[in-house]
Amino acid sequence: MVTEEKIISNALLRYRLGIILVWLGVFTWAPFIFLRTMGEKPPFLFFLPFHLIGVIGGSRLRSIARKEMGLIPPKKNLIRMAGHILIFLGILVWGPYLYLKLFLAQPVEVMQYLPFHLIGVLGGVFLHVLSFLIERYVR
């Protein structure tokens, strides 16, 4: 028989699995960065699907688990919205890269785009954490 305790337990397991998937998606780039520092040129598009599956899949899994556990979504505020915008802009950085690389077949260096992606995404994540801390400890 399915009890509410079992449902919450499964949802918590999915939430934790989502966190693990996000981090695996992020750390997919460790071998790529290591090879770049060694002077190799590993194919960027080989690592990208693993990164996207981990990050997008993990965040969706966390979101679904939060709903199953009945957790209220974080309150919307200016800091959180700015974090969403920064993350969105950090992802949009790859639009010109992919256009130049795939459609125009031009030689494009990944490292020209990566710093802007990381600034946007990590800056957005920082603002989300800041919003969480303000919400939790200040109010």
N, C-alpha and C positions, 0 to 999 in steps of 0.2 A: 504494500500500500504506500502511495506517495503522500508524504506528510509535508507540511510547510517547512519544517526544519531541513528536510532532504532537498527541497527546491532551493532554499537559501544556500545550503552547502554546495550544491551544484553550480549555482550562480556565482558564488564566491570563488569556486575553482575556475570557472570560465574567466572571471575578472583577473585572477592571478595569471592565468594562461595568456590572457591578452597583454598584460604587462610584460611577460617574458617574450612574447612575439614582437612587441614593439622594440624591446632592447636587442633582440636577435636581428631585427631589421636594421637597426642603427649600426650594430657591430658587424654587419655584413661588409661594411667598408673597411674594416681593419686590415684584411689581407690586401685590399686594393691600395690602401695608403702605404702599407709596408712595401709592396712591390714598387710603388712609385718612388719611395725614398731610396730603394735599391737601384734605381735607374731604369727599371722595366716600364713598359707601357701596356698594362693589362687593359683588355677591352671594357670600357665603361658600361656598355649595354649588356654585358654578361652579368654584372653585379646588380644592375638596376631592378630587374624583376624580383629578386630575392629581397631587396630593400623595400620595395613597394608592397609585396605580399606581407612582410612582417609588420611594417608600420601601419598600413591601412587595415589589414586584417586584424591586427592586435587592437587598434583603436576602436574598430567596429565591435569586436568581441567584448571589450570593456564597456562600451556604451550599452550593448544589449544586456550584459550582466547587471549593470547599474539599474536598468529598468526592471529586471526580474527581481532584484533585491528590494525594489521600492524606494531606492534612494532618490532624494529630490535633486534635480539638476542644479549645478552651481548658479548663483544669482548673476544676472547680467549686469555688468557695470562698465564704466568707461575703460578701465584698465584691461579687463577681460576682452572687450571688443577690440582694443588696440592690439592685444596679443593675437587674436584671430586674424586681424589684418596683416600683421607682420608675418605670421606663418603663411598666409595666402600669398603674400608678395615673395616670400622666400621660395615658395614652390613655383611661382610664375617665372622666376629667373631662368628656369630650364626651358621655357618656351623658345626663346631665340636660339639656344644651344641646339635643341632638337631640330628646329627648322633648318638651321645652317648645316647640321651634320647629316640629317636624313633626306631632306628635300633638295638642298643645293649641293650636297656631297662636297662641302668645303672642309678643309682640315681645321678643326676647332679644338682648342685646348680646354680640357675639363677644368683645370685649375684656374681659369679666368672666371668661371661661374661659381665654383664651389664656395669661395669665401662669402659671396653675397647670399647664397642659399643658406649657409650656416648662420650668418648674422640674422637673417630673417627668421628662420625656424627657431634657433636657440634664443633669440630675443623674445619671440612670441611665447615660447615655453617659460622663460623667465617671468614675463608679465602674468602668465596664468598662475604660476606659483606665488608670485607676489599678491595677486588678487585673492588667492586661497588663504594666504597667511593673514592678510588684512581682514578678510571676512571671519576668519576663525579666532584670531587673537585680539583684534582691536575692538570689534563690536561686541 
